[in-house]
């Protein structure tokens, strides 16, 4: 059995951006709940390292234009069981 093809997020985003542009679509927008769901693995890992949701929210704000509160993180984080239901 061969290894599955895997790509870094940056490459996936480049391809999606090109396809959306060619289709005449604007950037894909995500509600905060969907964003937190997407980064729940990272949030869990940072929490295990002792980071608080306040520190995680500050890190997100420092490194992007995303404005998020610790409360939004706590309310929207997805548990490991819910994250990988698709057989990942």
TIFILUM-696972 format. One line per field, with one value per atom (N, C-alpha, C, CB): residue number from 1; y, x, z. Coordinates in Angstrom, 2 decimals. Glycine has a CB too. Example, Ala and Ser with C-alpha at 12.3 -4.5 7.8 and 13.67 -1.06 7.14 Angstrom:
BEGIN
i: (1,1,1,1,2,2,2,2)
c2: (-5.69,-4.50,-3.30,-4.47,-2.25,-1.06,0.03,-0.60)
c1: (13.19,12.30,13.20,11.31,12.85,13.67,12.90,14.08)
c3: (7.80,7.80,7.80,9.05,7.08,7.14,7.87,5.72)
END
This chain:
BEGIN
i: (1,1,1,1,2,2,2,2,3,3,3,3,4,4,4,4,5,5,5,5,6,6,6,6,7,7,7,7,8,8,8,8,9,9,9,9,10,10,10,10,11,11,11,11,12,12,12,12,13,13,13,13,14,14,14,14,15,15,15,15,16,16,16,16,17,17,17,17,18,18,18,18,19,19,19,19,20,20,20,20,21,21,21,21,22,22,22,22,23,23,23,23,24,24,24,24,25,25,25,25,26,26,26,26,27,27,27,27,28,28,28,28,29,29,29,29,30,30,30,30,31,31,31,31,32,32,32,32,33,33,33,33,34,34,34,34,35,35,35,35,36,36,36,36,37,37,37,37,38,38,38,38,39,39,39,39,40,40,40,40,41,41,41,41,42,42,42,42,43,43,43,43,44,44,44,44,45,45,45,45,46,46,46,46,47,47,47,47,48,48,48,48,49,49,49,49,50,50,50,50,51,51,51,51,52,52,52,52,53,53,53,53,54,54,54,54,55,55,55,55,56,56,56,56,57,57,57,57,58,58,58,58,59,59,59,59,60,60,60,60,61,61,61,61,62,62,62,62,63,63,63,63,64,64,64,64,65,65,65,65,66,66,66,66,67,67,67,67,68,68,68,68,69,69,69,69,70,70,70,70,71,71,71,71,72,72,72,72,73,73,73,73,74,74,74,74,75,75,75,75,76,76,76,76,77,77,77,77,78,78,78,78,79,79,79,79,80,80,80,80,81,81,81,81,82,82,82,82,83,83,83,83,84,84,84,84,85,85,85,85,86,86,86,86,87,87,87,87,88,88,88,88)
c2: (-1.19,0.00,1.25,0.00,2.18,3.38,4.41,3.98,5.27,6.35,7.35,7.06,7.88,8.90,10.19,9.17,10.92,12.21,13.21,12.70,13.94,14.97,16.26,14.51,17.39,18.69,19.64,19.25,20.57,21.57,22.54,22.35,23.10,24.02,25.16,24.59,25.69,26.81,26.44,27.25,25.22,24.78,24.58,23.48,24.04,23.86,25.22,23.11,26.20,27.53,28.21,28.40,28.01,28.58,28.01,28.29,26.70,26.07,26.55,24.53,26.62,27.08,28.52,26.95,29.37,30.77,30.90,31.55,30.13,30.17,29.71,29.31,28.63,28.11,29.09,26.77,29.68,30.64,31.87,31.06,32.32,33.47,33.15,33.87,31.99,31.59,31.47,30.28,31.08,30.93,32.24,29.91,33.31,34.60,34.72,34.87,33.90,33.91,34.69,32.48,35.33,36.03,35.04,37.10,35.54,34.66,33.94,35.44,32.71,31.96,32.56,30.44,32.77,33.36,32.32,34.61,32.35,31.38,32.08,30.50,31.63,32.16,31.72,31.67,32.44,32.17,30.73,33.14,30.19,28.81,27.82,28.47,28.03,27.14,27.27,27.45,28.50,28.71,27.98,30.22,28.13,27.46,25.94,27.91,25.47,24.04,23.55,23.72,24.35,23.98,23.97,24.94,24.80,24.88,24.17,26.33,23.33,22.67,21.75,21.88,21.09,20.26,21.12,19.56,22.28,23.17,23.71,24.33,24.06,24.56,23.49,24.98,22.26,21.16,20.98,19.86,21.02,20.85,21.99,20.79,23.22,24.37,24.31,25.68,23.89,23.74,22.70,23.34,21.59,20.56,21.09,19.34,22.12,22.75,23.83,23.37,23.99,24.95,26.32,25.12,26.50,27.80,27.94,27.94,29.15,29.44,29.92,30.51,29.93,30.44,31.91,30.22,32.65,34.06,34.18,34.72,33.32,33.34,32.91,32.43,31.93,31.45,32.54,30.16,33.20,34.30,35.41,34.87,35.74,36.78,36.36,37.07,35.09,34.58,34.70,33.11,34.36,34.47,35.92,33.89,36.83,38.26,38.83,39.04,38.40,38.89,38.44,38.40,37.29,36.69,36.71,35.30,37.39,37.46,38.66,36.14,38.86,39.92,39.42,40.49,38.20,37.58,38.11,36.04,38.65,39.14,38.08,40.52,37.48,36.39,36.56,35.04,36.12,36.22,34.83,36.85,34.78,33.48,32.76,33.67,33.54,32.94,32.27,34.01,32.89,32.29,30.99,33.26,30.95,29.71,28.64,29.94,28.96,27.99,27.48,28.61,28.35,27.98,27.16,29.22,27.32,26.74,25.61,27.81,25.36,24.30,22.97,24.24,22.13,20.84,19.75,20.61,18.82,17.73,16.79,16.96,16.06,15.15,14.14,14.40,13.62,12.65,13.25,12.10,14.50,15.17,15.58,16.41,15.86,16.34,15.28,16.83,14.06,13.03,11.96,12.38,12.36,11.41,10.92,12.04,11.62,11.22,10.15,12.42,9.56,8.47,8.91,7.68,10.16,10.70,9.97,12.17)
c1: (0.85,0.00,0.89,-0.97,0.62,1.44,1.01,1.37,1.95,1.69,0.71,3.01,-0.21,-1.12,-0.35,-2.29,-0.82,-0.19,-0.65,-0.55,0.29,-0.02,0.69,0.39,0.05,0.58,0.45,-0.14,1.39,1.28,0.13,2.60,-0.41,-1.54,-1.28,-1.85,-0.06,0.26,0.02,1.72,0.36,0.16,-1.32,0.92,-2.05,-3.49,-4.17,-4.10,-3.76,-4.35,-4.02,-3.88,-2.80,-2.43,-3.33,-0.94,-3.53,-4.37,-5.81,-4.31,-6.34,-7.71,-7.86,-8.14,-6.90,-6.97,-6.99,-5.77,-6.15,-6.12,-7.44,-4.97,-8.00,-9.27,-10.41,-9.59,-10.46,-11.52,-11.40,-11.47,-10.17,-9.95,-10.41,-8.46,-10.03,-10.42,-11.93,-9.75,-12.59,-14.05,-14.77,-14.47,-14.01,-14.62,-15.20,-15.69,-14.71,-15.18,-14.22,-15.35,-14.74,-13.91,-13.31,-14.72,-12.57,-11.97,-13.05,-11.05,-12.75,-13.67,-13.63,-13.31,-14.79,-14.88,-15.39,-15.81,-14.84,-15.19,-15.72,-13.99,-16.84,-17.28,-16.28,-18.73,-16.24,-15.25,-15.35,-15.43,-16.57,-16.74,-16.06,-18.25,-16.18,-15.53,-14.02,-16.02,-13.53,-12.09,-11.55,-11.78,-12.20,-11.73,-11.81,-12.58,-12.85,-12.93,-11.74,-14.22,-11.31,-10.18,-8.86,-10.09,-8.74,-7.47,-7.54,-7.08,-8.54,-8.71,-7.55,-9.99,-6.93,-5.75,-4.64,-5.24,-4.41,-3.35,-3.69,-3.14,-4.96,-5.38,-5.15,-6.86,-5.53,-5.34,-3.86,-5.92,-3.02,-1.58,-1.01,-0.86,-1.41,-0.93,-1.43,-1.39,-2.67,-3.19,-2.37,-4.69,-2.01,-1.19,0.18,-1.03,0.64,1.92,1.77,2.52,0.54,0.30,-0.19,1.54,-0.42,-0.92,-2.40,-0.71,-2.80,-4.19,-4.89,-4.31,-6.22,-6.96,-6.67,-8.47,-6.37,-5.98,-4.68,-5.83,-3.72,-2.44,-2.62,-1.42,-3.47,-3.71,-4.40,-4.57,-5.41,-6.09,-5.09,-7.24,-4.21,-3.20,-2.27,-2.39,-1.89,-1.00,-1.69,-0.61,-2.97,-3.72,-3.78,-5.14,-4.08,-4.18,-2.85,-4.68,-1.74,-0.41,0.00,0.62,-0.49,-0.01,-1.01,0.39,-2.14,-3.15,-4.05,-3.99,-4.99,-5.98,-7.22,-6.38,-7.17,-8.32,-8.43,-8.20,-9.60,-9.88,-10.71,-10.63,-10.17,-10.81,-10.61,-10.27,-11.58,-11.48,-11.23,-12.76,-10.70,-10.54,-11.88,-9.89,-12.93,-14.26,-14.71,-15.28,-14.41,-14.77,-14.01,-14.49,-12.78,-12.00,-12.65,-10.52,-12.93,-13.51,-14.86,-13.66,-15.66,-17.00,-16.98,-17.83,-15.96,-16.00,-15.01,-15.74,-14.10,-13.12,-13.85,-12.10,-13.33,-13.95,-13.14,-14.04,-13.84,-13.16,-12.50,-14.16,-11.47,-10.77,-11.71,-9.69,-12.67,-13.59,-14.43,-14.49,-14.82,-15.64,-14.79,-16.34,-13.50,-12.62,-12.32,-11.34,-12.19,-11.69,-12.73,-10.48,-13.98,-15.05,-15.02,-16.38,-14.29,-14.26,-13.22,-13.98,-12.65,-11.70,-10.27,-12.07,-9.98,-8.62,-7.68,-8.60)
c3: (0.00,0.00,0.00,1.24,-0.88,-0.96,0.09,-2.36,0.41,1.37,0.76,1.78,1.56,1.02,0.73,2.01,-0.26,-0.56,0.50,-2.00,1.05,2.04,1.65,3.48,2.01,1.64,2.81,0.40,2.96,4.02,3.73,4.17,4.79,4.70,3.72,6.07,3.70,2.81,1.35,3.00,0.96,-0.42,-0.73,-0.69,0.23,0.07,-0.12,1.29,0.70,0.60,-0.72,1.75,-1.23,-2.53,-3.63,-2.86,-3.61,-4.63,-4.52,-4.50,-3.30,-3.11,-3.59,-1.63,-3.26,-3.66,-5.18,-3.08,-5.86,-7.33,-7.92,-7.86,-7.37,-7.88,-7.64,-7.24,-6.45,-6.14,-7.04,-4.64,-7.27,-8.14,-9.56,-8.14,-10.08,-11.43,-11.56,-11.81,-10.47,-10.48,-10.23,-9.43,-9.98,-9.71,-8.32,-10.71,-7.42,-6.02,-5.15,-5.48,-4.14,-3.17,-2.18,-2.44,-1.22,-0.23,0.58,0.70,0.96,1.80,3.21,1.82,3.80,5.13,6.12,5.12,7.33,8.35,9.59,8.70,10.13,11.43,12.50,11.78,13.59,14.64,15.14,15.81,15.22,15.71,14.77,15.84,13.47,12.50,12.58,11.07,12.74,12.87,14.09,12.98,15.22,16.45,16.27,17.68,15.60,15.33,14.52,14.59,13.54,12.69,13.46,11.53,14.48,15.21,16.56,15.41,16.75,18.04,18.40,18.04,17.41,17.70,18.31,16.41,17.71,18.19,19.58,17.20,19.80,21.10,22.16,21.08,21.87,22.82,23.15,22.27,22.13,22.34,23.19,20.98,22.90,23.68,25.13,23.03,25.32,26.69,27.45,26.67,26.79,27.44,27.83,26.52,27.11,27.42,28.50,26.16,29.00,30.08,29.64,30.84,28.34,27.86,28.21,26.33,28.54,28.84,27.57,29.97,27.61,26.46,26.23,26.65,27.29,27.17,26.38,28.57,26.69,25.98,24.52,26.68,24.30,22.94,22.12,22.96,22.70,22.00,21.66,22.86,22.58,22.33,21.20,23.61,21.16,20.11,18.74,20.40,18.68,17.43,16.98,17.59,17.91,17.58,17.11,18.79,17.74,17.38,15.97,18.39,15.55,14.31,13.16,14.57,13.36,12.30,12.54,12.24,11.64,11.81,12.56,10.45,13.04,13.71,15.14,13.72,15.44,16.78,17.50,16.74,18.53,19.24,20.73,18.77,21.51,22.96,23.55,23.57,24.75,25.42,25.57,26.80,25.78,25.93,24.64,26.35,23.50,22.22,21.99,21.07,22.44,22.34,23.20,22.77,24.46,25.38,24.89,26.77,24.31,23.85,22.57,23.63,21.73,20.39,20.15,19.40,21.09,20.88,20.72,22.05,19.84,19.54,20.21,17.99,20.87,21.58,20.58,22.49,21.03,20.11,19.44,20.86,20.16,19.58,18.47,20.64,18.62,17.60,16.39,18.19,16.62,15.56,14.51,16.14,14.93,14.03,13.71,14.62,13.63,13.32,11.89,13.60,11.04,9.63,9.35,8.75,10.40,10.24,10.09,9.07,10.35,10.26,11.16,10.60)
END
